[in-house]
Amino acid sequence: MLDRECDWVIKHRLVEAYRERHQLPPSHPKMALLDLQYHDVTVLYEDSFKSRDERVEKLIASL
């Protein structure tokens, strides 16, 4: 349940899934970029009518 409600849990799962999918070490520069982009309000809140899931998908697509 927390993975749908708690922002830091959502972020952690997203970052870890990306890292595993691309076989990157935690120290890879792309991981730092993803960490920053997660909080980029221009990407996540551009369309406030979209659901949280749609906004996270948009973030992933922007990487």
C-alpha positions in Angstrom: 0.0 0.0 0.0 2.8 2.4 0.8 4.1 2.1 -2.8 1.0 3.9 -4.0 0.6 6.5 -1.2 4.0 7.5 0.2 6.1 9.7 -2.1 9.5 8.5 -0.9 8.5 4.8 -1.4 7.2 5.5 -4.9 10.4 7.4 -5.7 12.6 4.6 -4.3 10.8 1.9 -6.3 10.9 3.9 -9.5 14.7 4.7 -9.1 15.5 1.1 -8.2 13.4 -0.3 -11.1 15.2 2.0 -13.6 18.6 1.1 -12.2 18.0 -2.6 -12.4 16.5 -2.4 -15.9 19.5 -0.6 -17.2 22.0 -2.5 -15.0 23.5 0.7 -13.5 25.4 1.0 -10.3 23.8 3.3 -7.7 26.7 5.8 -8.2 26.0 6.2 -11.9 25.4 9.8 -13.0 22.0 8.9 -14.5 20.8 7.9 -11.1 21.6 11.3 -9.7 19.7 12.8 -12.7 16.7 10.6 -12.1 16.7 11.7 -8.5 16.6 15.3 -9.5 14.1 14.9 -12.3 11.7 13.1 -10.0 11.2 16.5 -8.2 11.0 18.6 -11.4 7.6 20.1 -11.0 7.5 21.3 -14.6 7.4 17.6 -15.7 5.2 16.2 -12.9 2.7 19.0 -12.6 2.4 20.4 -16.0 -1.1 18.9 -16.3 -2.6 18.8 -12.9 -5.6 16.9 -14.2 -3.5 13.8 -14.8 -3.2 11.1 -12.2 -0.1 10.6 -10.2 0.6 7.4 -12.2 0.3 9.2 -15.5 2.7 11.9 -14.3 5.3 9.3 -13.1 5.0 7.6 -16.5 5.7 10.9 -18.2 8.8 11.3 -16.0 10.1 7.9 -17.0 9.4 8.7 -20.7 11.5 11.9 -20.4 14.6 10.1 -19.3 
